[in-house]
Amino acid sequence: MKNLGEKIREKRNDLGWSLDELARKSRVSKAYLSQLETGESERPSAEILYNIAIALELSIAELLGKKLKINRERDRFISKSLEKAAVEQGWSSADVKMLLGIALRTKKDLKPEDWVHIYETIRREINRRKFY
């Protein structure tokens, strides 16, 4: 079984990225990423794991080699693109929940920028209706 550093390096190489590029996209220092990849550091914080996973377009569970357990009755699957858009835009959980309803009615694979467009359109309409 691959360790965390090996998984990071493998995915980074699959994407054709240098350490510099992953550092920029994840907002994690190149030196620290190198330590993770070489096994010099093995216990990154949750925030670091999250930033790396988002940059590599993986879930934290995938990055750690774990299966994500979802209670379909209680939880709804959040796509990686919606999760990425929510983090980048600083959306609340209520905003994400509202957007989840939209995702369930479309078969299209949306990109983070699609989610931003949908969110902004809904917010504009809500604000427009407040004035009537």
C-alpha positions in Angstrom: 0.0 0.0 0.0 1.3 3.5 -0.9 2.0 6.0 1.8 0.7 9.6 1.6 3.8 11.0 0.0 3.8 8.4 -2.7 0.2 9.1 -3.5 0.9 12.9 -3.7 3.9 12.4 -6.0 2.0 9.9 -8.2 -1.0 12.1 -8.7 1.2 15.2 -9.2 3.2 13.4 -11.8 0.0 12.0 -13.5 -1.1 15.7 -13.8 2.4 16.6 -15.2 2.9 19.2 -12.4 6.2 20.2 -10.8 6.5 20.6 -7.1 6.4 24.4 -7.7 3.0 24.1 -9.5 1.5 21.9 -6.7 2.8 24.3 -4.1 1.2 27.3 -5.9 -2.1 25.5 -6.4 -2.3 24.0 -2.9 -0.8 27.0 -1.0 1.5 24.6 0.7 5.3 25.3 0.6 7.4 23.5 -1.9 9.7 22.5 0.9 6.9 20.9 2.9 5.5 19.1 -0.1 9.0 17.7 -0.7 9.1 16.5 2.9 5.8 14.8 2.5 6.7 13.1 -0.8 10.0 11.8 0.6 8.5 10.7 3.9 10.4 13.2 6.0 7.1 14.4 7.3 4.2 12.1 7.6 1.5 13.9 9.7 0.3 17.0 7.9 -2.5 19.0 9.5 -6.1 18.6 8.3 -5.9 22.0 6.5 -2.7 21.0 4.6 -4.3 17.7 3.6 -7.4 19.5 2.5 -5.5 22.0 0.4 -3.4 19.3 -1.3 -6.5 17.2 -2.0 -8.4 20.1 -3.5 -5.4 21.1 -5.7 -5.0 17.5 -6.9 -8.8 17.2 -7.4 -9.1 14.4 -4.9 -11.1 13.9 -1.8 -9.2 13.7 1.5 -10.4 10.1 1.7 -8.9 9.3 -1.8 -5.7 11.0 -0.9 -5.4 8.9 2.3 -6.5 5.7 0.4 -9.7 5.4 2.4 -13.2 4.7 1.3 -15.6 7.6 1.8 -18.6 6.5 3.8 -21.8 8.3 2.9 -25.1 7.9 4.6 -27.4 8.4 1.6 -30.3 9.2 3.9 -28.5 11.9 5.8 -25.7 13.2 3.6 -25.6 14.1 0.0 -22.6 13.6 -2.2 -20.7 16.9 -2.8 -18.9 16.8 -6.1 -15.2 17.7 -6.1 -16.0 20.7 -8.3 -18.6 22.0 -5.9 -16.4 21.5 -3.0 -13.5 23.3 -4.7 -15.8 26.2 -5.7 -17.2 26.5 -2.1 -13.7 26.6 -0.6 -12.4 29.2 -3.2 -15.5 31.4 -2.8 -15.9 30.9 1.0 -19.5 29.8 0.7 -21.5 28.7 3.8 -22.8 25.2 4.3 -26.3 26.6 3.6 -25.1 27.9 0.2 -23.6 24.5 -0.6 -26.8 22.8 0.5 -28.8 25.1 -1.8 -26.5 24.2 -4.7 -26.7 20.5 -4.0 -30.4 20.6 -5.0 -29.4 21.9 -8.4 -26.7 19.3 -8.8 -29.2 16.5 -8.3 -31.3 17.7 -11.2 -28.6 17.7 -13.8 -26.5 15.0 -15.4 -23.8 17.4 -16.5 -20.4 17.3 -14.9 -20.0 20.9 -13.6 -16.7 22.8 -13.2 -16.0 25.0 -10.3 -16.6 28.1 -12.5 -20.0 26.7 -13.4 -20.9 26.5 -9.7 -19.8 30.1 -9.2 -22.0 31.3 -12.2 -25.0 29.4 -10.8 -24.5 30.7 -7.3 -24.1 34.3 -8.5 -27.2 34.0 -10.7 -29.3 32.7 -7.8 -28.0 35.4 -5.4 -28.8 38.2 -8.0 -32.3 36.8 -8.4 -32.8 36.6 -4.6 -31.6 40.2 -4.2 -33.7 41.4 -7.1 -36.9 39.9 -5.5 -36.1 41.6 -2.2 -36.9 44.9 -3.8 -40.4 43.9 -5.0 
